[in-house]
Amino acid sequence: MKLRLIGGSGCGNGPCPAVYETENDTLVIQGFHVDPGRAELDLPPGEDAVEIPRYILEHALGR
């Protein structure tokens, strides 16, 4: 899968939360793992949840 960075923090000390777009017209979100039990999530098999700073998504959406 080919990814193109469209929003990220460029924190300079390794991988950081980011938003990528794919050639399939989908988004890939890189963030901090969220424990489904602590966040009251009901995730089906094959899904996961990540947390990113709001400004990263706003940057990726051009806001």
DSSP file (Angstrom, degrees, kcal/mol; ACC not computed):
  #  RESIDUE AA STRUCTURE BP1 BP2  ACC     N-H-->O    O-->H-N    N-H-->O    O-->H-N    TCO  KAPPA ALPHA  PHI   PSI    X-CA   Y-CA   Z-CA
    1    1 A M              0   0    0      0, 0.0     2,-0.5     0, 0.0    21,-0.0   0.000 360.0 360.0 360.0 127.9    0.0    0.0    0.0
    2    2 A K        -     0   0    0      2,-0.0    21,-0.7     0, 0.0     2,-0.3  -0.772 360.0-162.8 -90.7 130.1    1.4    3.4   -1.0
    3    3 A L  E     -A   22   0A   0     -2,-0.5     2,-0.4    19,-0.2    19,-0.2  -0.877  11.3-162.9-115.4 144.8    0.9    6.2    1.6
    4    4 A R  E     -A   21   0A   0     17,-2.1    17,-2.3    -2,-0.3     2,-0.2  -0.987  25.6-125.5-125.8 121.7    1.2    9.9    1.2
    5    5 A L  E     +A   20   0A   0     -2,-0.4    15,-0.2    15,-0.2     3,-0.1  -0.455  37.2 163.2 -65.3 126.0    1.6   12.1    4.3
    6    6 A I  E     +     0   0A   0     13,-2.8     2,-0.3     1,-0.3    14,-0.2   0.455  67.7  16.9-121.6  -7.1   -1.2   14.7    4.5
    7    7 A G  E    S+A   19   0A   0     12,-1.5    12,-3.5    53,-0.1    -1,-0.3  -0.807  71.0 135.4-166.6 123.6   -1.0   15.7    8.2
    8    8 A G  E     -A   18   0A   0     10,-0.3    10,-0.2    -2,-0.3    12,-0.0  -0.982  49.6-122.1-163.5 167.8    1.7   15.2   10.8
    9    9 A S        -     0   0    0      8,-1.1     9,-0.1    -2,-0.3    -1,-0.1   0.717  28.2-144.8 -92.9 -21.7    3.5   16.9   13.5
   10   10 A G        +     0   0    0      7,-0.2     8,-0.0     1,-0.1    -2,-0.0   0.943  28.2 175.0  56.0  48.2    7.1   16.5   12.4
   11   11 A C        -     0   0    0      3,-0.2    -1,-0.1     1,-0.1    -3,-0.0   0.696  30.7-138.5 -66.7 -19.4    8.1   16.1   16.0
   12   12 A G  S    S+     0   0    0      2,-0.3    -1,-0.1     1,-0.1    -2,-0.0   0.410  81.2  86.9  82.0  -4.1   11.7   15.3   15.1
   13   13 A N  S    S-     0   0    0      1,-0.4    -1,-0.1     2,-0.0    -2,-0.0  -0.198 104.2 -66.5-123.3  44.6   12.3   12.5   17.7
   14   14 A G  S    S-     0   0    0      2,-0.0    -1,-0.4     0, 0.0    -2,-0.3  -0.573  94.4  -3.9 108.3-171.3   11.0    9.5   15.8
   15   15 A P        -     0   0    0      0, 0.0     3,-0.0     0, 0.0    -2,-0.0  -0.274  66.7-174.9 -59.2 139.0    7.6    8.4   14.5
   16   16 A C        -     0   0    0      1,-0.1    14,-0.1    -4,-0.0    -6,-0.0  -0.854  37.5 -72.6-130.1 163.0    4.8   10.8   15.4
   17   17 A P        +     0   0    0      0, 0.0    -8,-1.1     0, 0.0     2,-0.3  -0.297  65.4 161.2 -54.8 141.6    1.0   10.7   15.0
   18   18 A A  E     -AB   8  30A   0     12,-2.1    12,-2.9   -10,-0.2     2,-0.4  -0.981  38.1-128.5-159.1 164.1    0.1   11.4   11.4
   19   19 A V  E     -AB   7  29A   0    -12,-3.5   -13,-2.8    -2,-0.3   -12,-1.5  -0.989  26.9-176.8-122.3 132.0   -2.6   11.1    8.7
   20   20 A Y  E     -AB   5  28A   0      8,-2.6     8,-2.3    -2,-0.4     2,-0.3  -0.904  16.3-142.7-123.7 152.2   -1.9    9.5    5.4
   21   21 A E  E     -AB   4  27A   0    -17,-2.3   -17,-2.1    -2,-0.3     6,-0.2  -0.881  18.3-147.9-110.5 153.0   -4.0    9.0    2.2
   22   22 A T  E >   -A    3   0A   0      4,-2.3     3,-1.3    -2,-0.3   -19,-0.2  -0.646  29.6-108.3-113.0 169.7   -3.8    5.9    0.1
   23   23 A E  T 3  S+     0   0    0    -21,-0.7   -20,-0.1     1,-0.3    -1,-0.0   0.580 116.5  66.6 -71.3  -8.8   -4.2    5.2   -3.6
   24   24 A N  T 3  S-     0   0    0      2,-0.1    -1,-0.3     0, 0.0     3,-0.1   0.248 118.9-107.3 -94.4  10.9   -7.5    3.5   -2.6
   25   25 A D  S <  S+     0   0    0     -3,-1.3     2,-0.3     1,-0.3    -2,-0.1   0.874  83.8 117.5  62.6  39.2   -9.1    6.8   -1.5
   26   26 A T        -     0   0    0     -4,-0.1    -4,-2.3     2,-0.0     2,-0.4  -0.798  59.8-122.2-125.1 170.9   -8.9    5.9    2.1
   27   27 A L  E     -B   21   0A   0     -2,-0.3     2,-0.5    -6,-0.2    -6,-0.2  -0.899  10.4-155.9-115.8 146.4   -7.0    7.3    5.1
   28   28 A V  E     -B   20   0A   0     -8,-2.3    -8,-2.6    -2,-0.4     2,-0.5  -0.991  12.5-156.8-118.5 127.8   -4.5    5.7    7.4
   29   29 A I  E     -B   19   0A   0     -2,-0.5     2,-0.6   -10,-0.2   -10,-0.2  -0.915   3.6-162.6-109.2 125.5   -4.1    7.2   10.9
   30   30 A Q  E     +B   18   0A   0    -12,-2.9   -12,-2.1    -2,-0.5     2,-0.2  -0.932  37.7 121.5-104.4 122.6   -0.9    6.7   12.9
   31   31 A G        -     0   0    0     -2,-0.6     2,-0.4   -14,-0.2    21,-0.2  -0.825  61.5 -50.0-157.8-164.0   -1.4    7.4   16.6
   32   32 A F  E     -C   51   0B   0     19,-2.5    19,-2.2    -2,-0.2   -16,-0.0  -0.706  61.2-105.3 -88.8 133.1   -1.3    6.2   20.2
   33   33 A H  E     -C   50   0B   0     -2,-0.4     2,-0.5    17,-0.2    17,-0.2  -0.278  30.7-147.7 -58.3 136.4   -3.0    2.9   21.0
   34   34 A V        -     0   0    0     15,-1.9    15,-0.4    -3,-0.0    -1,-0.1  -0.940  13.1-129.9-108.0 126.6   -6.3    3.3   22.8
   35   35 A D    >>  -     0   0    0     -2,-0.5     4,-1.8     1,-0.2     3,-0.6  -0.665  15.0-148.9 -74.3 113.3   -7.3    0.6   25.3
   36   36 A P  T 34>S+     0   0    0      0, 0.0     5,-2.4     0, 0.0     4,-0.4   0.820  94.1  55.5 -56.1 -33.6  -10.9   -0.3   24.3
   37   37 A G  T 345S+     0   0    0      1,-0.2     3,-0.5     3,-0.2    -2,-0.0   0.891 111.1  42.5 -66.7 -39.6  -11.8   -1.2   27.9
   38   38 A R  T <45S+     0   0    0     -3,-0.6    -1,-0.2     1,-0.2    -4,-0.0   0.762 116.7  47.6 -78.0 -25.4  -10.7    2.2   29.3
   39   39 A A  T  <5S-     0   0    0     -4,-1.8    -1,-0.2     2,-0.1    -2,-0.2   0.352 108.1-120.6 -98.6   5.9  -12.3    4.1   26.4
   40   40 A E  T   5 +     0   0    0     -3,-0.5     2,-0.3    -4,-0.4    -3,-0.2   0.906  58.6 155.9  55.7  44.9  -15.7    2.3   26.5
   41   41 A L      < -     0   0    0     -5,-2.4     2,-0.6    -6,-0.1    -1,-0.2  -0.779  40.4-154.1-101.7 146.7  -15.3    1.1   22.9
   42   42 A D        -     0   0    0     -2,-0.3    -5,-0.0    -5,-0.0    -1,-0.0  -0.793  25.3-176.9-116.9  84.5  -16.9   -1.9   21.4
   43   43 A L        -     0   0    0     -2,-0.6     3,-0.1     4,-0.1     6,-0.0  -0.703  17.5-138.7 -90.2 128.4  -14.5   -2.8   18.6
   44   44 A P    >   -     0   0    0      0, 0.0     3,-1.8     0, 0.0    -1,-0.0  -0.349  44.4 -71.9 -74.4 164.7  -15.3   -5.6   16.3
   45   45 A P  T 3  S+     0   0    0      0, 0.0     3,-0.1     0, 0.0     0, 0.0  -0.287 121.6  28.1 -55.7 138.4  -12.6   -8.0   15.1
   46   46 A G  T 3  S+     0   0    0      1,-0.3     2,-0.3    -3,-0.1    -3,-0.0   0.331 101.5  99.3  91.5  -6.7  -10.2   -6.4   12.7
   47   47 A E    <   +     0   0    0     -3,-1.8    -1,-0.3     2,-0.0     2,-0.3  -0.796  44.7 179.4-110.9 156.7  -10.6   -2.9   14.0
   48   48 A D        -     0   0    0     -2,-0.3     2,-0.4    -3,-0.1   -15,-0.0  -0.932  19.9-129.7-144.6 166.0   -8.5   -0.8   16.4
   49   49 A A        -     0   0    0    -15,-0.4   -15,-1.9    -2,-0.3     2,-0.3  -0.968  20.0-176.3-124.0 139.0   -8.6    2.7   17.8
   50   50 A V  E     -C   33   0B   0     -2,-0.4     2,-0.4   -17,-0.2   -17,-0.2  -0.929  16.9-137.9-129.2 157.3   -5.8    5.3   17.9
   51   51 A E  E     +C   32   0B   0    -19,-2.2   -19,-2.5    -2,-0.3    -2,-0.0  -0.953  23.4 173.7-117.2 133.1   -5.6    8.7   19.5
   52   52 A I        -     0   0    0     -2,-0.4   -21,-0.1   -21,-0.2     2,-0.1  -0.945  40.7 -91.7-132.5 155.6   -4.1   11.7   17.7
   53   53 A P    >>  -     0   0    0      0, 0.0     3,-1.2     0, 0.0     4,-0.9  -0.421  36.6-123.1 -63.3 142.7   -3.9   15.4   18.6
   54   54 A R  H 3> S+     0   0    0      1,-0.3     4,-2.3     2,-0.2     3,-0.3   0.853 107.3  63.0 -55.2 -39.7   -6.8   17.4   17.1
   55   55 A Y  H 3> S+     0   0    0      1,-0.2     4,-2.3     2,-0.2    -1,-0.3   0.790  96.3  59.1 -63.3 -27.1   -4.5   19.8   15.2
   56   56 A I  H <> S+     0   0    0     -3,-1.2     4,-2.2     2,-0.2    -1,-0.2   0.934 109.3  42.1 -67.6 -44.9   -3.1   16.9   13.1
   57   57 A L  H  X S+     0   0    0     -4,-0.9     4,-1.9    -3,-0.3    -2,-0.2   0.898 113.4  53.1 -68.5 -39.1   -6.5   16.0   11.7
   58   58 A E  H  <>S+     0   0    0     -4,-2.3     5,-3.0     1,-0.2     4,-0.5   0.905 110.2  48.6 -61.1 -40.5   -7.4   19.7   11.2
   59   59 A H  H ><5S+     0   0    0     -4,-2.3     3,-1.0     1,-0.2    -2,-0.2   0.915 110.2  51.0 -64.2 -42.8   -4.1   20.2    9.3
   60   60 A A  H 3<5S+     0   0    0     -4,-2.2    -1,-0.2     1,-0.3    -2,-0.2   0.828 112.5  46.7 -65.2 -30.3   -4.8   17.1    7.1
   61   61 A L  T 3<5S-     0   0    0     -4,-1.9    -1,-0.3    -5,-0.1    -2,-0.2   0.462 115.6-115.3 -89.7  -2.4   -8.3   18.5    6.4
   62   62 A G  T < 5       0   0    0     -3,-1.0    -3,-0.2    -4,-0.5    -2,-0.1   0.810 360.0 360.0  75.3  30.2   -7.0   21.9    5.6
   63   63 A R      <       0   0    0     -5,-3.0    -4,-0.2    -6,-0.2    -5,-0.1   0.416 360.0 360.0 -99.6 360.0   -8.8   23.7    8.5
